[in-house]
Structure formats: structure tokens, C-alpha cells
Amino acid sequence: MCKNIKLSHMSHWKTIPYKKIVNFREFYYEEKSNIAYFSDWDRILKYHYATGYEGIELAPWDMKEMMALFGTPQNFAQFAKERGVSVSGMFHGADNSHILSKYDEVLETAKKMVDLIVAFGGQHMNLCPCNNYYGTGPLSREEVQQAAKVISEMGRYAIDKGVKIGLHNEFFCAINKENHREFIELTDHNSVFYCLDTAQIAIIGEDMVKFYDDYHDRICTFHLKDTASPKLPDEIRYSQDIEIVDDGTRWFWEPGEGVLDFKGLWKLLKKYQFKGWVTVETDGTPDLLASMALSSYYINHELGTIYR
């Protein structure tokens, strides 16, 4: 375990049908496959703790099924705590935040999400501004300003609740290379922070290490993943549903399996004395548990010698 960095894992397990499988051997014989090992929260949370993760970042699309199993966020948080895991935060997509007529709707949805994070005991709302570039971009300057305005208001609400909003840019979204840094500057510096997704900004065209050096005082947390496809051309990034192409393309890899300079990043984490949650996002992997283990090993044993 790191002293200054607490590892969390972004939940990409999709629908988990059971809270706890009581008669596991009987359940196994129904399928006779490893599906049994990934069908209940009891085991999945144990995998988190066993592979070095103290936290889990939740996904909003899981809420309906989770609440059917646990009843309340507090019940899930207690269940996770008994297995050594805390909720670090949740992801949120602020669709339509660039549209003036949607201001109140977008803000109220975000406030409900912040309240939900508080109920889980989390600290971060990692937020993707606006919609996908395809069908939305390019945004006008007025639309960029509008998105910054409503998200700044979200940030002020979140801060009052003890939650930090971390802007989370994605390589296929409308806030992109041409307005990425402008958008950050337009948001309220005192209430809107940044979740640095290392692979996403590299694919946009940013240098991950330089970006952290430039914005270290705004960055409150990370989505840590590698890529072998930095600086994709616009015509690829702006195409329809590019992140979920079904041709076998894999945009994201475990830290150390792509081309990004994580050792350079860790030297800056030490320089600026970063402390807090770092979420590993094993997005797109064919084997979540293997990716969790490989990522944890690399962070603790390769990067941990630089800064713990």
C-alpha cells in the first residue's frame, strides 16, 4: 500500500446480479465456469482488497441494480467497508451542459448525484462535460462558456457538501483539443477541479506529464490508464461511437503496457506532494481481475519506488 496514494478501481463489472452467493458450490455447478466468481459483490469487493485497492469508484448506470440489492447507499458502503473497501466517488456525465435552456435540468441532476455520493461516503464526482463530439461539436465559444457556467455552479454546490468535482475529458467528446484548456480556465478555480484521465488526454493530444505540471494545483484525483494510441487525428476522434468500435481496437491498457511516461508523472506527484485517491480504470480489458492485479503491481512496485 502507498502512504500518500490510495488506490481505487473504477467499476466496469456491469450488472452484478447478487449481493452475496451463499451456496457458492451449488451455484458454480449450475454454470461450471468462472462466471460464478464474478456474479456477486461479496467476491468482487474482496478482489479489490486482495489486489491492493482501498476504494471503488461507482458508475451511475449501476445504481438501479445496486439499490435493488442493497436498498440504500449506506448499506452498500457498510457492506464494502466490512471487506476493507471504501467508496471513493462516482462518475457523472453532464450531458447538455452547453445548452442554455437545459441549465436548470442539468444542474438539478448533478445536485442529486452529489447527494448520492455523500450518501455513499464518497469524496469525488468525476464529471464529463457536454456530449459526444459526433452530433454536437464543434462547440461555439458561447456553448463552452455556458458549460463552464453550469459546471461551476455544480462545483459550488458540491464543495458545500464535502465533494470535489473533477472535470474528466474524453477523447471523443465535444470538449476536446481545441477548447480543452480554455474550458478548464473558464470554470471556477475554487470549486471545480480536475480528474486527470491519463490515457484520454494523451489521445486528445496533450502531453500527460506536462499537463499535470501545468495544472497540478487543480488536479484532485486521477483515472489512471495507459494507451498505445496518443495524439489520434481529429477524423478518428470525432467519428461516431469511436470508443466502442467492434473491430477489436483497444484504446486503453494497464499502466506500463502502453507508451505513456508514468515514471515522469510519479516524479511530479512527489515534487508537488500529491495525496489522495488514484483510480485505476481498466476500461476495455477482456479480463478485469487480471488488469486490476497487473495495474496494482506496477503502481506499487515500479512507481512506488519513486513516490509512495
C-alpha positions in Angstrom: 0.0 0.0 0.0 1.2 3.5 -0.7 1.4 6.1 2.1 0.2 9.1 0.1 -1.7 7.5 -2.7 -4.8 5.4 -2.1 -5.8 3.2 -4.9 -9.4 2.9 -6.1 -10.8 1.0 -9.0 -13.5 2.2 -11.4 -16.3 -0.3 -11.5 -16.7 -1.7 -15.0 -18.1 -5.0 -13.9 -21.5 -4.1 -15.4 -24.6 -5.7 -13.8 -23.7 -7.8 -10.8 -26.8 -9.9 -10.1 -26.2 -10.9 -6.4 -25.2 -9.3 -3.2 -23.7 -12.5 -1.8 -23.9 -16.0 -3.1 -24.5 -18.1 -0.1 -24.3 -21.6 -1.6 -21.3 -21.0 -3.9 -20.5 -24.6 -4.7 -24.1 -25.3 -5.8 -24.1 -22.0 -7.8 -20.9 -23.0 -9.5 -22.3 -26.3 -10.7 -25.1 -24.5 -12.4 -22.7 -22.8 -14.8 -19.5 -24.8 -14.4 -17.5 -21.7 -15.4 -15.7 -18.7 -13.9 -18.9 -16.7 -14.3 -19.8 -17.8 -10.7 -16.7 -15.9 -9.4 -17.9 -12.6 -10.9 -21.6 -12.7 -10.0 -21.7 -11.2 -6.5 -20.5 -8.1 -4.8 -19.1 -10.1 -1.9 -16.3 -11.6 -4.1 -15.7 -8.6 -6.3 -15.1 -6.3 -3.3 -12.8 -9.0 -1.9 -10.9 -8.9 -5.2 -10.4 -5.2 -4.7 -8.9 -5.5 -1.3 -6.8 -8.5 -2.2 -5.2 -6.8 -5.2 -4.4 -3.6 -3.2 -7.4 -1.3 -3.8 -8.8 0.5 -0.8 -11.6 2.1 -2.8 -14.1 1.7 -5.6 -15.4 4.4 -7.9 -19.0 3.7 -8.8 -20.8 4.1 -12.1 -24.2 5.7 -12.3 -25.5 3.1 -14.7 -25.2 0.5 -11.9 -27.4 2.3 -9.4 -30.7 0.7 -10.2 -29.4 -2.8 -9.8 -27.2 -1.9 -6.8 -30.1 -0.4 -4.9 -32.3 -3.4 -5.7 -29.7 -5.5 -3.9 -28.7 -3.2 -1.0 -31.6 -0.9 -0.5 -29.6 2.3 0.3 -26.2 3.7 -0.4 -25.3 3.5 3.2 -26.0 -0.3 3.2 -23.6 -0.8 0.3 -21.0 1.4 1.9 -21.2 -0.7 5.1 -21.0 -3.9 3.1 -17.9 -2.7 1.3 -16.3 -1.4 4.5 -16.6 -4.9 6.1 -14.5 -6.1 3.2 -11.9 -3.4 3.5 -13.1 -1.1 0.7 -14.5 2.5 0.7 -16.4 4.3 -2.0 -14.0 7.0 -3.4 -16.6 8.6 -5.6 -18.7 8.3 -8.7 -18.6 9.1 -12.4 -21.2 11.5 -13.9 -21.8 12.6 -17.5 -23.1 16.2 -17.6 -24.9 15.8 -20.9 -26.4 19.0 -22.4 -24.4 21.3 -20.1 -23.6 23.5 -23.1 -27.3 24.2 -23.8 -28.7 27.3 -22.1 -32.3 26.0 -22.0 -31.1 22.9 -20.2 -29.4 24.8 -17.4 -31.8 24.0 -14.5 -32.3 20.4 -15.6 -28.5 19.7 -15.8 -27.8 21.4 -12.5 -30.6 19.6 -10.6 -29.4 16.2 -12.0 -25.9 17.0 -10.8 -27.0 18.0 -7.4 -28.9 14.7 -7.0 -25.7 12.9 -8.0 -23.6 14.9 -5.4 -26.2 14.0 -2.7 -25.9 10.3 -3.8 -22.1 10.4 -3.5 -22.4 11.9 0.0 -24.8 9.1 1.0 -22.1 6.6 -0.2 -19.4 8.4 1.8 -17.5 9.3 -1.4 -15.3 12.4 -2.0 -15.2 12.8 -5.8 -17.7 13.4 -8.6 -15.6 12.8 -11.8 -17.6 14.6 -14.5 -17.5 14.5 -18.2 -18.8 17.9 -19.6 -21.2 18.0 -22.6 -22.0 15.3 -25.1 -20.0 13.3 -27.7 -18.3 15.4 -30.4 -20.2 13.5 -33.1 -23.6 15.2 -33.4 -22.6 18.0 -31.1 -19.3 19.5 -32.0 -17.7 21.8 -32.7 -19.0 23.9 -29.8 -19.3 27.6 -30.2 -17.5 29.8 -27.7 -20.8 30.7 -26.1 -21.6 27.0 -25.7 -18.2 26.4 -24.0 -18.9 29.3 -21.7 -22.4 28.0 -20.9 -21.0 24.6 -20.0 -18.4 26.2 -17.7 -21.1 28.3 -16.0 -23.4 25.5 -15.1 -20.5 23.2 -14.0 -19.1 26.0 -11.9 -22.4 26.2 -10.1 -22.3 22.4 -9.6 -18.9 22.8 -8.1 -20.0 25.3 -5.6 -22.9 23.0 -4.5 -20.5 20.0 -4.3 -17.9 21.9 -2.2 -20.6 22.8 0.3 -21.4 19.1 0.6 -17.7 18.0 1.0 -17.4 16.6 -2.6 -14.9 17.8 -5.2 -15.9 17.8 -8.9 -13.1 16.6 -11.1 -13.5 17.5 -14.8 -12.9 14.4 -16.9 -12.3 15.0 -20.5 -12.7 12.1 -23.0 -11.1 11.9 -26.4 -14.4 11.6 -28.3 -16.4 14.3 -26.5 -17.3 17.9 -27.5 -14.9 19.5 -25.0 -11.8 18.5 -26.9 -8.4 19.6 -28.1 -9.5 23.0 -29.4 -11.3 24.0 -26.2 -9.9 21.7 -23.5 -7.6 24.2 -21.7 -9.9 27.2 -22.3 -12.7 25.3 -20.7 -10.7 24.5 -17.6 -9.8 28.1 -17.2 -13.4 29.2 -17.6 -14.6 27.1 -14.7 -14.5 28.4 -11.1 -11.0 27.6 -9.8 -12.1 27.4 -6.2 -14.9 24.9 -6.7 -14.2 22.9 -9.9 -11.1 20.7 -10.0 -9.8 18.1 -12.5 -9.7 14.3 -12.7 -6.7 13.6 -14.9 -7.5 10.6 -17.1 -4.0 9.9 -18.3 -5.0 8.0 -21.5 -7.9 10.2 -22.5 -5.9 13.4 -22.6 -3.0 11.7 -24.3 -5.3 10.5 -27.1 -6.6 14.1 -27.4 -3.1 15.2 -27.9 -1.9 16.5 -24.6 1.4 15.5 -23.1 0.3 13.8 -19.8 3.3 14.9 -17.8 3.4 18.5 -19.0 -0.4 18.7 -18.4 0.0 17.6 -14.8 2.9 20.0 -14.3 0.7 22.9 -15.7 -2.4 22.0 -13.7 -1.2 20.2 -10.6 -3.0 22.7 -8.3 -6.3 21.9 -9.9 -6.0 18.1 -10.1 -7.8 16.4 -7.3 -7.7 12.8 -8.5 -6.8 10.5 -11.4 -8.2 7.9 -13.8 -5.0 6.0 -14.4 -4.7 4.0 -17.6 -2.2 3.7 -20.4 -2.6 3.9 -24.2 -0.6 3.0 -27.3 -2.6 5.5 -29.4 -1.7 9.0 -28.3 -2.5 12.1 -30.4 -5.2 10.5 -32.6 -6.1 12.6 -35.6 -9.3 14.5 -35.5 -11.1 12.5 -38.1 -10.8 9.4 -35.9 -11.6 11.0 -32.5 -14.6 12.9 -33.9 -16.2 9.9 -35.6 -19.4 8.1 -34.3 -19.1 5.8 -31.3 -15.3 5.6 -31.7 -14.6 4.4 -28.2 -16.8 1.3 -28.6 -15.8 0.2 -32.1 -16.3 -3.5 -32.5 -13.3 -4.3 -34.7 -11.1 -5.3 -31.7 -9.4 -1.9 -31.3 -8.3 -1.3 -27.8 -7.6 2.3 -26.8 -6.7 1.7 -23.2 -4.1 -0.6 -21.5 -2.9 -1.2 -18.0 -0.3 1.3 -16.7 3.1 0.2 -18.1 1.6 -1.7 -21.1 1.3 1.4 -23.4 3.6 4.3 -24.2 2.9 6.9 -21.5 5.6 8.2 -19.2 4.2 7.2 -15.8 7.6 7.4 -14.1 7.8 11.0 -15.2 4.3 11.6 -13.8 5.2 10.0 -10.5 8.2 12.2 -10.1 5.9 15.2 -10.3 3.5 13.6 -7.9 6.4 13.5 -5.5 7.5 17.1 -6.3 4.1 18.5 -5.7 3.3 16.1 -2.8 0.0 14.8 -4.2 -2.1 13.0 -1.6 -5.4 11.3 -2.2 -7.3 8.8 -4.4 -5.9 7.5 -7.7 -8.5 5.4 -9.5 -7.3 2.7 -11.9 -9.7 2.4 -14.8 -9.4 -0.9 -16.6 -11.6 0.2 -19.4 -11.8 -2.2 -22.3 -9.9 -5.1 -20.8 -11.0 -8.6 -21.6 -10.1 -9.6 -18.0 -10.9 -7.1 -15.3 -9.3 -9.1 -12.4 -6.0 -9.6 -14.3 -5.9 -6.0 -15.2 -6.5 -4.9 -11.6 -3.7 -7.1 -10.4 -1.2 -6.0 -13.1 -2.0 -2.3 -12.5 -1.7 -2.6 -8.8 1.6 -4.4 -9.1 3.0 -1.8 -11.5 1.9 1.2 -9.3 3.1 -0.3 -6.1 6.4 -1.9 -7.2 7.5 0.1 -10.3 6.2 3.5 -9.4 6.1 3.1 -5.7 9.9 3.3 -5.5 9.6 6.9 -6.8 6.8 8.1 -4.6 4.6 6.3 -2.1 
